[in-house]
């Protein structure tokens, strides 16, 4: 394996779960996963995390420093769960952009936020995290929650995010990570590889997609590696918080 968890034997290959696939095919394979799970994505998030994902997201927003009038980009924002929290913080004078590569997830997000009456300062853009279609220095804060592990070229995505941040802006990466509490790893593996695919089968009617999601978590860089990747992209004062014993980590870095 090469640096940052990318296959090193062939630069034209990358990982899709535990499989190695041609780089140019991964985005399409990931798109099919999220097309399949979009309608029940939020329901599965509640079921998989026993609702704790809401606390993780609340913590991330609390660490963002976002305030009234600021401009926020939520990359891989999907169904708008995190963006809704930012929208309340920035108010009518600010803005939140949800960028997601998957049209199905964006459609669900538009509908959900409109139904909740909080879409007034939110816009939706279909975009690839590796080449964000925004100008330099447009945003005060960029977040990406449970999406970076699905990006084909994570280094390119981090560089793209760095470019669109204002000086003084910050990046928040909320993502499944590597357990750090003794004994938690084996329990987490048992839960992940046994129960989660079954939940996907019976709740979302899609066992294969949730098996991929579990595998993608295992292939994601650990806490220190992701911190190093952020620093390579130019971020400073990088730091991470282990949540739920390291099952999830929130990384934060600043552009100066």
HELIX and SHEET records of a PDB file:
HELIX    1   1 UNK A    3  UNK A    5  5                                   3    
HELIX    2   2 UNK A   23  UNK A   37  1                                  15    
HELIX    3   3 UNK A   38  UNK A   40  5                                   3    
HELIX    4   4 UNK A   41  UNK A   49  1                                   9    
HELIX    5   5 UNK A   53  UNK A   62  1                                  10    
HELIX    6   6 UNK A   81  UNK A   90  1                                  10    
HELIX    7   7 UNK A  103  UNK A  116  1                                  14    
HELIX    8   8 UNK A  129  UNK A  131  5                                   3    
HELIX    9   9 UNK A  148  UNK A  150  5                                   3    
HELIX   10  10 UNK A  154  UNK A  164  1                                  11    
HELIX   11  11 UNK A  184  UNK A  190  1                                   7    
HELIX   12  12 UNK A  191  UNK A  196  3                                   6    
HELIX   13  13 UNK A  197  UNK A  203  1                                   7    
HELIX   14  14 UNK A  207  UNK A  219  1                                  13    
HELIX   15  15 UNK A  223  UNK A  232  1                                  10    
HELIX   16  16 UNK A  244  UNK A  246  5                                   3    
SHEET    1   A 2 UNK A  13  UNK A  16  0                                        
SHEET    2   A 2 UNK A  19  UNK A  22 -1                                        
SHEET    1   B 7 UNK A 122  UNK A 126  0                                        
SHEET    2   B 7 UNK A  95  UNK A 100  1                                        
SHEET    3   B 7 UNK A  71  UNK A  75  1                                        
SHEET    4   B 7 UNK A 139  UNK A 145  1                                        
SHEET    5   B 7 UNK A 165  UNK A 176  1                                        
SHEET    6   B 7 UNK A 248  UNK A 254 -1                                        
SHEET    7   B 7 UNK A 236  UNK A 243 -1                                        
END                                                                             
